[in-house]
Amino acid sequence: MTDNLQDKDQEFGREPAAMSVRGAAVWAMAAQYLSFAVQFATSVIISRFFLTPAEVGLFSIAMAAALVVSVLQDFGLARYISGLPVIDSHEVERCGSVAILFALAIAGTLAWASIPLGHFYKMAALAPVLQVIAVSYLFAPLSIVPLALMARAMQFRGHFVVNLSGAIAQGAVALGLAASGSSSFALAWATVASTLARGVTAQILRPTLPRRLRLDGVSGVLGFGARSTLLYLSGALGTRTPDLIVGKALGAFAVGLFSRAASLSDQFRMLISGAIGSVFYPAFARIRDRGDSLGPAYLRVCAGYSGVVWPGMAALALGSEPLIRALYGPAWAATAMPLTMIALTEILLVALPLHIDLPILAGKLNPLLARNLIDTAMSIGLLAIGCHWGITGAAASRLVYGLAWLLLYFGFMRRIIGFDVNALFVIYLRSAATTVAALAPLALGYVLWLPPSQMTFFGLALCSVTGAFTWLGALALVRHPALQEIIAIASHVPLPARLTARIRS
């Protein structure tokens, strides 16, 4: 990924970037790591001491339903704002007005749908939990536009503060209410607290609330959002409905196990690479505006994702049994198998990163939408079929879906971006080699020391740390491009930067 955006932007009408891509990635990753630490610790404590799988499952069903509807919350505003070559205060007010109106509509829709949904799932507590979650969407407009403006200007220090404040508020409220016996409501009110904290913090850093609702000249905003809405809705149905499908087919206990596996896998992936994804859209928008080819930059992104995410997710899959047993206790032991399959699926899904963002930037929304509809149909259909074989079948369906997804998007992304296929396969081979090197210590530990059913948390941690060193060695041995990016990003972190400078001097 090019790192000299600051020098060229003014030639093409954009305001100068506040920081380089790598500098932005450091701030984004710092927020992700700290937020993950808070959320992960909260989930472990709550699952181990306060809430049962059925209670977590009830919240998961309500949250999944909310997320399907809330796909309209952003209404494409983040991408719309980042993609504009120039933006003024009037356009900011229009975007803020649209965000407020959609927030009211979403909160009202969720409140209205809560009672019928409770009847559909035959869960009396589902309606009030969903009504609490609906309240959180009233505060979402406070952060949507400020975060989009900060991302546009590459001001990711602000993102750091906003995201961390939300994570801390969510963790504190969830633990406090769970300890007091609030059951699933603890997680619902924690969602409200997180959204409110993010919104207030974002407005302090970048005030954008319109003085009045401004709907004149919103055709550009609504036009972009309307063209994107079906895409977002289709994507939401594919990614948000698994908990709804598993909950209806297998019950609250099963969805509690499945959602915990999916959540842990998603958190782990976000910990490794998810934060820097928010950096790439505005960065690629700047490359597009300059008229440069996206192919070379995209290959570097693929190298970064596969070189880092593949070993991490493969290690999570291999260590799932001792990890679940150590973190959540015996009540959650059945989560290990779904976690293995879902983590392996993530390896396939990160092989082609930015599969939504770059087609939108390239103006290929209609063909993207067609593939996204097929994508959604595959996800829902395969999961519904898999549920006939219980939670094992549901988890296995994710692997089949991952393979089908890769075949669906590969040729499409190549035509849009124009990357070198041979160069990409070389990157994949190097990433696969480093993945094997990362797994070797844990695999040998199972064979020569303790099997998965007896592996202690200490043993798992020891093998994982050893695997990190063998992974780094393999990166250097195969000359993986990700190693250069890791070193470059580390040079933007104060402590490693100082150490590097001393070594060079």
C-alpha positions in Angstrom: 0.0 0.0 0.0 1.4 3.3 -1.0 2.4 5.6 1.9 3.0 8.9 0.3 -0.6 10.0 -0.1 0.0 13.3 1.7 2.3 14.6 -1.0 -0.1 14.2 -4.0 -3.7 14.8 -2.7 -3.9 18.6 -3.2 -3.2 18.2 -6.9 -6.5 16.3 -7.2 -8.8 18.5 -5.1 -8.7 16.6 -1.8 -7.6 18.0 1.5 -4.1 16.6 2.5 -4.2 13.4 4.5 -3.6 13.9 8.2 -1.3 10.9 8.4 0.2 8.2 6.2 -1.5 4.9 5.5 0.9 3.1 7.9 0.5 5.7 10.6 -3.3 5.4 10.2 -3.0 1.6 10.4 -1.1 1.9 13.7 -3.8 4.0 15.3 -6.5 1.8 13.9 -4.8 -1.4 15.2 -4.2 0.2 18.6 -7.9 0.9 19.0 -8.7 -2.6 17.8 -6.3 -4.3 20.2 -7.5 -2.4 23.2 -11.1 -2.7 22.3 -10.6 -6.4 21.7 -9.0 -6.8 25.1 -11.9 -5.2 26.8 -14.6 -7.1 24.8 -12.8 -10.4 25.1 -12.3 -10.1 28.9 -15.9 -9.1 29.3 -17.2 -12.1 27.2 -15.0 -14.5 29.1 -16.1 -13.3 32.6 -19.8 -13.1 31.6 -19.8 -16.5 30.0 -17.9 -18.2 32.7 -19.6 -16.7 35.8 -22.9 -15.0 34.9 -24.7 -16.1 31.7 -25.6 -19.5 30.3 -25.4 -20.4 26.6 -29.2 -20.0 26.4 -29.1 -16.5 27.8 -26.4 -15.5 25.4 -28.3 -17.2 22.6 -31.4 -15.1 23.4 -29.4 -11.9 23.0 -27.7 -13.2 19.9 -31.1 -13.8 18.2 -32.3 -10.3 19.1 -29.0 -8.7 18.0 -29.0 -10.6 14.7 -32.5 -9.3 14.0 -31.5 -5.8 14.8 -28.4 -5.9 12.6 -30.5 -7.1 9.6 -32.7 -4.0 9.9 -29.9 -1.6 10.9 -28.1 -2.2 7.6 -29.9 1.0 6.6 -28.3 3.0 9.5 -25.2 4.1 7.7 -27.1 4.3 4.4 -23.7 4.3 2.6 -22.8 7.6 4.3 -19.3 6.5 5.2 -18.4 5.5 1.7 -20.2 8.4 0.2 -18.3 10.9 2.3 -14.9 9.2 1.8 -15.5 9.0 -2.0 -16.3 12.7 -2.5 -13.3 14.6 -4.0 -14.5 17.7 -2.1 -17.0 18.2 0.7 -18.3 21.3 2.4 -20.3 22.2 5.5 -23.7 22.0 3.6 -23.0 18.5 2.5 -22.0 17.5 6.0 -25.4 18.9 7.3 -27.3 16.9 4.7 -25.5 13.7 5.6 -26.2 14.3 9.3 -29.9 14.9 8.6 -30.1 11.7 6.6 -28.4 9.7 9.4 -30.9 11.1 12.0 -34.0 10.2 9.9 -32.8 6.7 9.2 -32.0 6.2 12.9 -35.6 7.1 13.9 -37.0 4.8 11.2 -34.8 1.9 12.3 -35.5 2.3 16.0 -39.2 2.4 15.3 -39.1 -0.6 13.1 -37.3 -2.7 15.6 -39.6 -1.7 18.4 -42.6 -2.6 16.2 -41.2 -5.9 15.1 -40.1 -7.0 18.6 -43.4 -8.5 19.7 -44.1 -10.6 16.5 -40.5 -11.8 16.6 -41.0 -13.0 20.2 -44.0 -14.9 19.1 -42.3 -16.4 16.1 -39.4 -17.8 18.3 -41.8 -18.6 21.2 -39.5 -16.6 23.5 -41.3 -14.1 25.7 -38.1 -12.3 26.8 -37.0 -11.7 23.2 -39.3 -8.7 22.6 -38.1 -6.5 25.6 -34.5 -7.4 24.8 -34.9 -6.2 21.2 -36.7 -3.1 22.4 -33.7 -2.1 24.5 -31.4 -2.7 21.6 -33.6 -0.5 19.5 -32.9 2.4 21.8 -29.2 2.2 20.9 -29.9 3.1 17.3 -31.2 6.5 18.4 -27.7 7.5 19.3 -25.9 6.0 16.3 -26.1 9.2 14.2 -23.9 11.0 16.7 -20.9 9.0 15.5 -21.6 8.1 11.8 -20.7 11.4 10.1 -17.8 12.4 12.5 -16.2 9.0 12.0 -16.7 9.2 8.2 -15.1 12.7 8.1 -12.2 11.6 10.2 -11.6 8.5 8.0 -11.8 10.7 4.9 -9.0 12.9 6.2 -7.0 9.9 7.6 -7.5 11.2 11.1 -7.4 7.8 12.8 -6.4 9.2 16.2 -10.0 10.2 16.5 -11.2 6.7 15.6 -8.9 5.4 18.3 -10.6 7.5 21.0 -14.2 6.9 19.8 -13.8 3.1 19.5 -12.1 2.7 22.8 -14.6 4.8 24.7 -17.4 2.6 23.2 -15.7 -0.6 24.2 -15.0 0.5 27.8 -18.6 1.7 28.3 -19.9 -1.6 26.8 -17.7 -3.8 29.0 -18.4 -1.8 32.2 -22.2 -1.9 31.8 -22.3 -5.5 30.7 -20.3 -6.7 33.7 -22.2 -4.6 36.1 -25.6 -5.6 35.0 -24.7 -9.3 34.5 -23.3 -9.5 38.0 -26.5 -8.0 39.3 -28.6 -10.7 37.7 -29.9 -8.9 34.6 -29.5 -11.9 32.4 -29.7 -11.1 28.6 -30.6 -7.5 29.3 -27.1 -6.9 30.5 -25.8 -7.3 27.0 -28.7 -5.3 25.5 -28.1 -2.3 27.8 -24.4 -2.6 27.2 -25.1 -2.1 23.5 -26.9 1.2 24.3 -24.1 2.4 26.5 -21.5 1.7 23.8 -23.4 3.5 21.1 -24.0 6.5 23.4 -20.4 6.7 24.5 -19.2 6.5 20.9 -21.6 9.2 19.8 -20.8 11.7 22.6 -17.0 11.2 22.1 -17.3 11.6 18.3 -19.3 14.8 18.7 -16.7 16.2 21.1 -13.9 15.5 18.6 -15.7 16.4 15.4 -19.1 18.2 16.0 -21.4 17.6 13.0 -25.0 17.6 14.4 -27.0 19.7 12.0 -28.6 22.8 13.5 -31.8 21.8 11.7 -32.8 18.9 9.4 -31.5 19.8 6.0 -33.1 17.9 3.2 -32.5 20.3 0.3 -30.1 18.9 -2.3 -29.9 15.5 -0.7 -30.4 13.7 -4.1 -26.7 12.9 -4.2 -26.7 11.3 -0.8 -30.0 9.5 -1.3 -29.1 8.4 -4.8 -25.8 6.8 -3.6 -27.5 5.3 -0.6 -30.5 3.9 -2.6 -28.1 2.2 -5.0 -26.2 0.8 -2.1 -29.1 -0.2 0.1 -30.0 -3.4 -1.7 -26.3 -4.4 -1.6 -26.1 -3.8 2.1 -29.4 -5.5 2.8 -28.3 -8.5 0.8 -25.0 -8.6 2.6 -26.7 -8.3 6.0 -29.1 -11.2 5.2 -26.0 -13.4 4.4 -23.9 -12.4 7.4 -26.5 -11.5 10.1 -29.1 -14.3 9.7 -27.1 -17.3 10.8 -28.0 -16.8 14.4 -31.7 -16.4 13.4 -31.6 -19.6 11.3 -29.8 -21.7 13.9 -32.0 -20.3 16.7 -35.2 -21.2 14.9 -34.0 -24.6 13.8 -32.0 -25.7 16.9 -33.0 -23.5 19.8 -31.5 -20.9 22.0 -28.9 -23.2 23.6 -27.5 -24.2 20.2 -27.5 -20.6 18.9 -25.6 -19.6 22.1 -22.8 -22.0 21.2 -22.8 -21.2 17.5 -22.8 -17.4 18.1 -20.0 -17.6 20.7 -17.9 -19.5 18.2 -18.7 -17.0 15.4 -18.1 -14.1 17.7 -14.8 -15.4 19.0 -13.6 -16.1 15.4 -14.7 -12.7 14.3 -13.1 -10.9 17.2 -9.9 -12.8 16.6 -9.9 -11.9 12.9 -10.6 -8.3 13.8 -7.8 -8.3 16.3 -5.4 -9.5 13.6 -6.4 -7.3 10.7 -9.9 -5.9 10.9 -8.9 -2.5 12.2 -6.8 -1.6 9.1 -9.7 -2.3 6.8 -11.2 1.1 7.7 -7.9 2.7 6.5 -8.0 1.1 3.0 -11.2 2.5 1.6 -10.2 6.2 1.8 -6.6 5.3 0.8 -7.7 3.5 -2.3 -10.1 6.4 -3.1 -7.1 8.7 -3.1 -5.2 6.3 -5.5 -8.2 6.2 -7.8 -8.5 10.0 -7.8 -4.9 10.2 -8.9 -5.5 7.8 -11.8 -3.0 5.2 -10.5 -3.5 1.5 -11.0 -5.1 -0.3 -8.0 -3.5 -3.7 -8.9 0.0 -3.4 -7.2 -1.5 -1.9 -4.0 -4.2 -4.6 -3.9 -1.5 -7.3 -4.1 0.2 -5.8 -1.1 -3.1 -5.8 0.8 -3.6 -9.5 -0.1 -0.1 -10.3 1.0 -0.8 -8.6 4.3 -4.1 -10.3 4.9 -3.1 -13.8 3.9 0.4 -13.6 5.5 -1.1 -12.5 8.9 -4.7 -13.7 9.1 -4.2 -17.2 7.7 -1.7 -18.3 10.4 -3.8 -16.7 13.1 -7.1 -18.2 12.1 -5.5 -21.6 11.5 -4.0 -21.5 14.9 -7.4 -20.6 16.4 -8.9 -23.6 14.6 -6.2 -26.0 15.8 -6.3 -24.8 19.4 -10.1 -24.4 19.7 -10.7 -27.3 22.2 -8.2 -26.3 24.9 -8.9 -22.6 24.4 -12.7 -23.0 24.9 -12.2 -25.3 27.9 -9.8 -22.9 29.5 -11.6 -19.7 28.8 -15.3 -20.5 29.1 -15.4 -23.7 31.1 -17.1 -27.1 30.5 -20.6 -25.6 29.9 -19.3 -24.2 26.6 -17.2 -27.3 25.5 -19.4 -27.9 22.5 -18.3 -24.5 21.0 -14.9 -25.9 20.1 -16.0 -27.8 16.9 -18.0 -24.9 15.4 -15.1 -22.6 16.2 -12.7 -24.8 14.3 -14.8 -24.8 11.1 -15.8 -21.1 11.3 -12.1 -20.1 11.8 -11.1 -22.1 8.8 -13.8 -20.4 6.8 -12.3 -17.1 7.6 -9.1 -18.2 5.8 -11.1 -18.4 2.6 -13.0 -15.2 3.2 -9.9 -13.0 3.6 -8.2 -14.4 0.5 -9.9 -11.6 -1.5 -10.1 -8.6 0.8 -12.1 -5.4 0.1 -14.5 -7.3 -2.2 -17.2 -4.8 -1.5 -15.2 -1.6 -1.3 -13.2 -1.7 -4.5 -16.1 -2.6 -6.8 -18.0 0.4 -5.4 -15.0 2.7 -5.9 -14.7 1.4 -9.5 -18.3 2.1 -10.2 -19.3 -1.6 -10.6 -22.2 -1.5 -8.2 -24.7 -3.5 -10.4 -22.5 -6.5 -11.1 -21.4 -6.5 -7.4 -25.1 -6.5 -6.4 -25.8 -9.5 -8.6 -23.0 -11.5 -7.1 -23.9 -10.4 -3.6 -27.4 -11.7 -4.1 -26.0 -15.1 -5.1 -23.6 -14.9 -2.2 -26.5 -14.3 0.2 -28.6 -17.2 -1.3 -25.6 -19.6 -0.9 -25.0 -18.6 2.7 -28.7 -18.9 3.8 -29.4 -22.0 1.8 -26.3 -23.9 2.8 -26.8 -23.1 6.5 -30.5 -24.1 6.4 -29.5 -27.4 4.9 -26.6 -27.9 7.4 -28.9 -27.4 10.4 -30.6 -30.8 9.5 -27.4 -32.3 11.0 -27.4 -30.2 14.1 -24.8 -27.7 15.1 -22.1 -29.8 13.5 -23.8 -29.5 10.1 -24.5 -25.8 10.6 -20.8 -25.2 11.2 -19.7 -27.5 8.3 -21.9 -25.5 6.0 -19.7 -22.4 6.6 -16.7 -24.2 5.1 -18.7 -25.2 1.9 -19.9 -21.6 1.7 -16.4 -20.2 2.0 -15.2 -22.3 -1.0 -18.2 -21.2 -3.1 -17.7 -17.6 -2.1 -14.1 -17.6 -3.3 -15.1 -19.1 -6.7 -17.9 -16.5 -7.0 -15.7 -13.4 -6.5 -12.2 -14.3 -7.8 -12.7 -13.6 -11.5 -14.9 -10.5 -10.7 -12.2 -8.9 -8.6 -9.5 -9.7 -11.1 -11.4 -8.0 -13.9 -12.1 -4.9 -11.8 -8.6 -4.4 -10.3 -6.4 -6.0 -12.9 -4.1 -7.8 -10.5 -1.5 -10.3 -11.7 -3.0 -13.8 -11.0 0.4 -15.5 -11.0 1.8 -13.0 -8.5 -1.3 -13.5 -6.3 -0.8 -17.3 -6.3 2.8 -16.9 -5.4 1.7 -14.8 -2.4 -0.8 -17.5 -1.5 1.9 -20.2 -1.6 4.2 -18.1 0.6 1.3 -17.5 3.0 0.5 -21.2 3.2 4.1 -22.0 4.0 4.2 -19.5 6.8 0.9 -20.9 8.1 2.3 -24.4 8.3 5.3 -23.0 10.2 3.1 -21.2 12.6 1.1 -24.4 13.3 4.0 -26.7 13.7 4.8 -26.2 17.4 1.1 -26.8 18.5 0.7 -29.8 16.2 3.9 -31.3 17.6 2.7 -30.5 21.1 -0.4 -32.5 20.5 1.6 -35.5 19.2 4.6 -35.5 21.5 3.2 -33.9 24.7 -0.5 -33.6 25.4 -3.5 -34.3 23.1 -6.1 -31.5 22.6 -8.4 -32.9 25.3 -5.6 -32.7 27.9 -3.7 -29.6 26.7 -3.5 -27.0 29.4 -3.8 -23.2 28.8 -0.2 -22.8 29.7 0.8 -25.5 27.2 -1.4 -23.8 24.5 0.2 -20.4 25.3 3.7 -21.8 25.1 3.1 -23.5 21.8 1.4 -20.4 20.4 4.3 -18.1 21.4 6.7 -20.6 19.8 4.5 -20.6 16.7 4.8 -16.8 16.5 8.5 -17.1 16.3 8.5 -19.9 13.7 6.0 -17.8 11.7 8.3 -14.7 11.7 11.2 -16.9 10.7 9.2 -18.4 7.8 8.2 -14.9 6.7 11.8 -14.0 6.4 12.8 -17.4 4.8 10.2 -17.2 2.0 10.7 -13.4 1.6 7.0 -12.8 2.2 5.9 -9.2 1.3 4.0 -8.9 4.6 7.2 -8.8 6.5 8.2 -5.5 5.0 4.8 -4.1 5.8 5.0 -5.3 9.4 8.5 -3.7 9.8 7.3 -0.5 8.2 4.2 -0.3 10.5 6.3 -1.1 13.5 8.5 1.8 12.7 5.5 4.1 13.3 4.9 2.7 16.8 7.0 4.7 19.3 8.8 2.0 21.2 9.8 -0.2 18.3 10.7 2.9 16.3 13.1 4.0 19.1 14.6 0.5 19.3 15.1 0.4 15.5 16.8 3.8 15.5 19.2 2.8 18.3 20.1 -0.4 16.4 20.8 1.5 13.2 22.9 4.1 15.1 
